[in-house]
Amino acid sequence: MQPILYIKPLDRNKIYNECNILTKLKDRFKINLTEENFIKELNVKITRVSFPLNLNKEAYTNNIAITKRFIKNNQVYIAPKVWRKIDYNFFNTFQKELFGYSLAKSIQLILRLNNKSIKNSCIVVYDPADDQVFEGILYLCRVAKYIVFLTDNVEKTSIIADYVMANYGISPIITKDKSFALNNCDFIFTSREVEIDCPAPIWYFNNLYKPRNIKGIEINDVEYSVPALWDLKEVSLELLGAILCQMDERDIEESIKKNGVTLNSIKFNDNILNFEDLKS
């Protein structure tokens, strides 16, 4: 296997948005090698590097380029786990599909714990016009029948709905009515940084967004358990995707099954939600 660069934030509480000469120096001192692991069973080296939480897009891209210098191999696979809104652009196709799978499976589990079936539940996606949620939509449409597209861009969303209908045989409802959609659903998946006052569980795409008032079940991450990776502190979906994409199996579910991978935890930021937390 080719080496993997696993990028993690240095400090989740120190977030800023700057791009100047002084910031470049400050950022560079925060990018450091923190850990190296060689997984003998998989013949893969995982290099973990710390990363500043500078959310300026230009600075962020420059900092990603700097992290790659820690591995002298042009074939390196990167697993960025800092700010998903930008990290997602660095995901390969397999990692994006694994995100979609993780989203669907975690929603399915939470609904099941609340004595609901995902096939009989109403899932709201807000906003499907945001490109980064496309893979999540596709996986949800594989397992759910009732999907509501809450959007500010009806024209673009209609194209996505037509694609879903043609490929998955379900016809999502498209609406701009937030009150109707959010108060008549069983689960919400959102790419927007909004306070949502409703009883349904919420899956936030933005892993750095923190609602001021947490009233129910809120999720923004998952972790996995992999037999060959017991020595690692965590197996995030980003890291798992960088490993599995180098194996022969191209199908996500077959790869998960073949390698004994299981969904280990559902999280909101660094908090692992236990079964009782996942019941509404």
N, C-alpha and C positions, 0 to 999 in steps of 0.2 A: 504493500500500500504506500501511497504518497503521504508525506508528513501533513499534519493538521495544525493550523494556527488557531488557537482558541482564545478569543479576545473578550475580556471581562472588564467592567468598570472598576476604577480604583476606589471610588467612594460614591455611592448612590446619592448621598446627601449634598454633594457639592456640584451643583448644576449651574452652568453659565453659557452664554452665547456671545462669543467674541472672536474676532479675527484681525490680529495686528501682529507686529513684530514681537512685542512682549508676550502676547498670548502664545505665539509659536514656541518661544523658549519655555514658558511655563508648561505647556502641553508636552513638550519633548521630555521634560524631566519626570513626567507622570507615566510615560510609556516605558515599561520595564518588564524583563523576563521574570516571572514569578514562580513558575513550576514547569518541570519537564517529566513526562511519563512515557515509558516505552511499554506497549502492550504486546507481550510476546505471542499470545494466541492469535493476534491479528497482524502481527508484524508491522505495527504502526507507531510512530512517535507523535505524541501530542504536546505541543509547546503552548503554555499558557502565558499570556501577556496582559499587563494592566493597561487601562485606557482611560483618558480623562473624559469627564462628562461635559465636554464642550459641544453644545448642540448646534453651533454654527455649521451649516452644510459644507462650506468650503474648507473650514478647519477640520471638520470630521473626516472628509475625504482624504485630506493631506495626512491626517494622523493614521488612517487605515493603511496608507502607502508606507508610512514609517514602520508600522508593526510587521510588515512583510519582510523587512530587512533582517529580522531575527532568524529567518529560515533561508538558508542559501540553496534554494531549490525552486526553479520556475514552475514546478508542477504542484505547488503547495495548495491545499484545500483550506479555505478559511471558514471559521465558525464564529461569526461576530454575535456576541450576546450583550449588547450595550443599550442601544435605543432602536427598537424594532422598526420604527418608522423609516430610518435610514438603512439599518442593517439588512432589511428585506431586499434592498436593491443589490446587495452583494451575495444574496443566496443563489445557489444554483437551482436548477429545476427540481431536483430531488428534494432539496431542503424546503422549497416552497410547497411542494405537494405534501411533505411530512407535516408542515404547519397545518395545512388543511385537514389532514387526517387527525392530528392531535386535537384540533378545535372540535371536530365532529365527535370524536370518541369521548372527550371530556364532557361535552354537553350531553351526550347520550348517557353517560354514567350518572351525572348529577340528576337528570330527569328520572332515571331508574330508581335512584335513592329516594326520590320524592313520589314514588309509585306512579310514574308517568312513562309513557312510551314515546320515543322521539318521532315515530311514524304517525302518532295521533296528536302530536303537540304542534303548536304554532310558534315558529321561529322567526323573529324579526332581524333583518340585516340592515344596519344603518351606518354608512351609506354605500350601497353596492356600486355606485359610480366611482368610488375610490379604487384605483387599480390594484392596490396592495391586498385587497380582500378577495380577489377573484378566485384564487385557489381554495380559500376557505368556503366560498359559496359553492363551488363545484362539489366539494366533499360533503357539505351539508345536504345538497340536492341528491346525493346518492342514498342517504339514509332517512331523510325527512320528506314528508308529503306536502306539508302546509308551510310555505315560506312567504313572508311579507317583505317586500323591498321598500323600506322607508328612505326616501331620497329627496334631494334638492335639484336633481338633474334627471328629469323624467325621460328626456330623449335618449340619453346614453344608457340609462337603466333599462329602457324598453329593448334595446339591442341585446343586452345581457339576458333579459328575460326570454327573448326569442331563442337565444343560444341554449339556455337551460331547457326550454320546452322541446327543442329539437333533439337534444342529447340525453335528457333524463326523463322526459315525459311528464314533467310537472309544470304547472303554470303559476308562477309567483304573482301575488297581488302587488301592484305598484301604487304607492300612495305618498302624499306629502303631509298627511294628517298625523302629526306626531302623537297627539293625545289618543286618537283612536288606536294607532298601531301599538304604542307602548303600554297601554292599559288593557289590552285584550290579547296578550301573548303569554307563552310559557317560558320563553328564553329570548335574550337579546344578545346579538353579536354586533359590536360597534367599532368603527374606526375613528369616531369623533370623540373629542375631549369634552364631554358634556355631563352635567349632573342630571341623572335620570331618576325621577321620583316615581318608582313603580315597584310592585312586589316581585316581579320576575327577576331571576338571576341574570347577571350581566357579564359578558366576556369582552374585555377591553383589548383591542389590538395594540394600542400604545402602552407598552409595559412601564413607562415612566409617569403616566398620568395617575394622579391621586385625587379622587373625588373628596370634596371637603366633608361630606356627610355620607358615611357608609351605613346604609340601612338594611341591606340584605346580603345575598351571596354575590360576591364580585371576584372575578378571576382574570388573570392576564398571563398565565404561564403554566407549563406542566414539566414534569421530569420523568425519566424512564429508568427502568431497571434492566440491565443487560448482563447475562452470565459471564461474558468475557471481560467485563469492565468493573468487577467488584471493587478493585483498588481505588477507583476514582471517587472523589467526594460527591460528584453529581454527574448525571448524564442528561444534559439539556437536549431539547429537540434540535437545536442548531448543531451541537456536537454529534449527536446520533446521526443526523442527516449527512454530515461530512464523512462519517465512517461508512454508513450503509450504501451511499452512492458509489463507493469504490468497489462494491461487490457485484457479482454478475446479475443479480435479480433487479429488474427495473420496476417491478410492481411493488408499491409501498406495502400493501397488506401481506403479500407473500414474503417480502423481505423481513417484516416484523415477525411473522410466524416462524419462518425458517431459522431465525437467529435467537428465538426464545425471548424476544423483547416484550416487556409488559409496562403498562402505564403505572408508574410508581406513586406519583403525587400530583395533586392539583394545587396551584399556588396563586396568591395575590401578592406581588412583590416578593419579599423573602419569607412570607408567612405560608406555611404548609397548612392547607385546610383538611381537617380530619372529617370522617364520615358525618359526625354530628353537625359540623359547620356547614356541610353541603346540603343539609335539610332545611327547607324553608318553613 
